[in-house]
Amino acid sequence: MESAIRLFSHRELKEFIKDGILPDCADGCLDELVDRVALGADGMFLWARLMISFIQSPAHSKDKRMSILREIDFTEGLGKMYQRIFCHIRNSGETAHRLATHLLVWLKYRSTAMSTKQTRRALSNAAVWSMGDQSNDILDFEKAALIACAGVVEICPLPSNSEVTNILKFSHLSVKEMLDWPKTTFESEDKLASHDYK
């Protein structure tokens, strides 16, 4: 499994350098960065995938991404990875934090898949999102959702009748499981319960 993690990390980080997500200087220490991801993952592919998604978030600067990677100096486990992500969400500013809170709770408790348009409308009704021009606003909403949720939510196409619509979903089932933990550092149950999700 470690060789698969190294291969995956090397490919993704190399692509990040090419796309300008990581600075050019990262190319000179690419092997070190791959070693750090492999060390943190300790054979757990999901951890590596979450770390790659987390550092890819547009909320981070290039220097912050390098700092996050260089701070990995021991095996962490999923709990620590999610703690890092939820801490980032909690400290991301009131607007992004509120959007992430509503989205994560919405995704956790919804019974059927909703398109990003339906989710945006619901959050607009809850005064979490202000709907703008319909043609551009859905792209803005999708981008804001990905940034606010820091890699634990992804957008997937959902074929329906004659058109393809996008839905938001957890990037892995373990996200929902982590939100079920009574002591999740993302936000206390009392605070989550105080939100209006009509």
C-alpha positions as CSV (number, residue, x, y, z in Angstrom):
1,M,0.0,0.0,0.0
2,E,2.9,2.4,0.7
3,S,4.1,2.2,-2.8
4,A,0.6,3.1,-4.1
5,I,0.5,6.0,-1.7
6,R,3.9,7.2,-2.9
7,L,2.9,6.9,-6.5
8,F,-0.4,8.7,-6.0
9,S,1.3,11.5,-3.9
10,H,4.1,12.0,-6.4
11,R,1.7,12.2,-9.3
12,E,-0.6,14.7,-7.6
13,L,2.1,16.9,-6.1
14,K,3.9,17.0,-9.5
15,E,0.6,18.1,-11.1
16,F,0.2,20.7,-8.4
17,I,3.6,22.2,-9.2
18,K,2.7,22.2,-13.0
19,D,-0.6,23.9,-12.3
20,G,0.9,26.5,-9.9
21,I,-0.9,25.1,-6.8
22,L,2.6,24.5,-5.3
23,P,5.5,26.8,-5.9
24,D,8.2,25.9,-8.5
25,C,10.7,25.3,-5.7
26,A,8.7,22.3,-4.6
27,D,10.0,20.4,-7.6
28,G,13.5,20.4,-5.9
29,C,12.1,18.8,-2.8
30,L,9.4,16.6,-4.3
31,D,10.8,13.4,-2.9
32,E,10.9,14.9,0.6
33,L,7.2,16.0,0.3
34,V,6.2,12.5,-1.0
35,D,8.1,11.0,2.0
36,R,6.2,13.2,4.4
37,V,2.8,12.3,2.9
38,A,3.7,8.6,3.1
39,L,4.9,9.0,6.7
40,G,1.7,10.7,7.7
41,A,-0.5,8.2,5.9
42,D,1.3,5.1,7.4
43,G,-0.3,2.8,4.8
44,M,-3.7,4.5,4.9
45,F,-4.6,5.6,1.4
46,L,-7.6,7.6,2.6
47,W,-5.4,9.8,4.7
48,A,-3.2,10.5,1.7
49,R,-6.2,11.4,-0.4
50,L,-7.6,13.7,2.3
51,M,-4.2,15.4,2.7
52,I,-4.0,16.0,-1.1
53,S,-7.5,17.3,-1.2
54,F,-6.9,19.6,1.8
55,I,-3.7,21.2,0.4
56,Q,-5.4,21.6,-3.0
57,S,-8.1,23.8,-1.4
58,P,-8.1,27.3,-3.0
59,A,-8.3,28.7,0.6
60,H,-4.5,28.1,1.0
61,S,-1.6,30.1,-0.4
62,K,1.3,28.3,-2.1
63,D,3.5,28.9,1.0
64,K,0.7,27.6,3.3
65,R,0.5,24.4,1.3
66,M,4.3,23.9,1.6
67,S,4.1,24.6,5.3
68,I,1.3,22.1,5.8
69,L,3.3,19.4,4.0
70,R,6.6,20.2,5.8
71,E,4.8,20.0,9.2
72,I,4.0,16.3,8.7
73,D,6.7,14.6,10.7
74,F,5.0,11.6,12.2
75,T,2.1,9.2,11.6
76,E,-1.1,11.0,12.3
77,G,-4.2,8.8,11.7
78,L,-7.6,9.9,10.4
79,G,-8.7,11.6,13.6
80,K,-5.7,14.1,13.5
81,M,-6.3,14.7,9.7
82,Y,-10.0,15.5,10.3
83,Q,-9.0,17.7,13.3
84,R,-6.7,19.7,11.1
85,I,-9.5,20.1,8.5
86,F,-12.2,21.1,11.0
87,C,-9.8,23.5,12.7
88,H,-9.2,25.1,9.4
89,I,-12.9,25.4,8.8
90,R,-13.6,26.8,12.2
91,N,-10.9,29.5,11.7
92,S,-11.8,30.4,8.1
93,G,-13.9,33.4,8.9
94,E,-17.6,33.7,9.8
95,T,-19.0,33.5,6.3
96,A,-17.1,30.4,5.2
97,H,-17.5,28.7,8.6
98,R,-21.3,29.3,8.5
99,L,-21.5,28.0,4.9
100,A,-19.4,24.9,5.8
101,T,-21.5,24.2,9.0
102,H,-24.8,24.3,7.1
103,L,-23.5,22.2,4.2
104,L,-22.0,19.5,6.4
105,V,-25.1,19.3,8.5
106,W,-27.3,19.3,5.4
107,L,-25.2,16.5,3.8
108,K,-25.2,14.5,7.0
109,Y,-28.9,14.5,7.6
110,R,-30.4,14.7,4.1
111,S,-32.4,11.6,3.0
112,T,-32.0,12.0,-0.8
113,A,-29.5,13.6,-3.2
114,M,-30.1,17.2,-4.0
115,S,-28.6,19.1,-6.9
116,T,-26.2,21.9,-6.2
117,K,-28.9,24.3,-7.4
118,Q,-31.4,22.9,-4.9
119,T,-28.9,23.0,-2.1
120,R,-28.0,26.6,-3.0
121,R,-31.7,27.5,-3.0
122,A,-32.2,25.9,0.4
123,L,-29.2,27.7,1.9
124,S,-30.5,31.0,0.3
125,N,-33.8,30.5,2.1
126,A,-31.9,29.9,5.3
127,A,-30.1,33.2,4.7
128,V,-26.7,31.5,4.4
129,W,-26.2,32.2,0.7
130,S,-27.4,35.2,-1.3
131,M,-28.4,34.1,-4.8
132,G,-27.2,36.3,-7.6
133,D,-27.4,36.0,-11.4
134,Q,-28.7,32.5,-12.0
135,S,-26.2,31.7,-14.8
136,N,-23.0,32.5,-12.9
137,D,-24.2,32.0,-9.3
138,I,-24.2,28.2,-9.4
139,L,-20.5,28.1,-10.3
140,D,-19.8,30.6,-7.5
141,F,-21.8,28.6,-5.1
142,E,-20.0,25.3,-6.0
143,K,-16.6,26.9,-5.7
144,A,-17.5,28.5,-2.3
145,A,-18.8,25.2,-1.1
146,L,-15.5,23.4,-2.0
147,I,-13.4,26.1,-0.4
148,A,-15.5,26.4,2.8
149,C,-15.5,22.6,3.3
150,A,-11.7,22.3,2.8
151,G,-11.7,19.0,0.9
152,V,-14.3,16.9,2.8
153,V,-17.0,17.7,0.2
154,E,-16.8,17.1,-3.5
155,I,-18.9,17.8,-6.5
156,C,-20.1,14.9,-8.6
157,P,-22.3,14.7,-11.7
158,L,-25.7,13.1,-11.3
159,P,-27.4,12.1,-14.6
160,S,-31.1,12.8,-14.6
161,N,-33.6,12.5,-17.4
162,S,-32.2,14.7,-20.2
163,E,-29.5,16.7,-18.4
164,V,-26.6,16.2,-16.0
165,T,-26.7,18.0,-12.8
166,N,-24.1,18.3,-10.0
167,I,-24.5,17.2,-6.5
168,L,-22.4,17.8,-3.4
169,K,-21.4,14.8,-1.4
170,F,-18.9,13.8,1.3
171,S,-15.5,12.9,-0.2
172,H,-15.6,9.8,1.9
173,L,-18.1,8.0,4.3
174,S,-15.6,8.6,7.1
175,V,-16.5,12.3,7.0
176,K,-20.0,11.5,8.1
177,E,-18.7,9.1,10.8
178,M,-16.4,11.8,12.1
179,L,-19.3,14.2,12.4
180,D,-21.1,11.6,14.4
181,W,-18.3,11.6,17.1
182,P,-19.6,13.4,20.2
183,K,-16.4,15.4,20.6
184,T,-15.7,16.4,17.0
185,T,-13.7,19.6,17.2
186,F,-15.5,21.1,14.3
187,E,-18.3,22.5,16.4
188,S,-20.2,21.5,19.5
189,E,-23.5,19.7,19.2
190,D,-25.3,22.6,21.0
191,K,-24.0,25.1,18.4
192,L,-25.0,22.8,15.5
193,A,-28.4,22.3,17.0
194,S,-29.0,26.0,17.2
195,H,-28.9,26.5,13.4
196,D,-32.2,26.7,11.5
197,Y,-32.2,24.2,8.7
198,K,-35.7,24.7,7.3
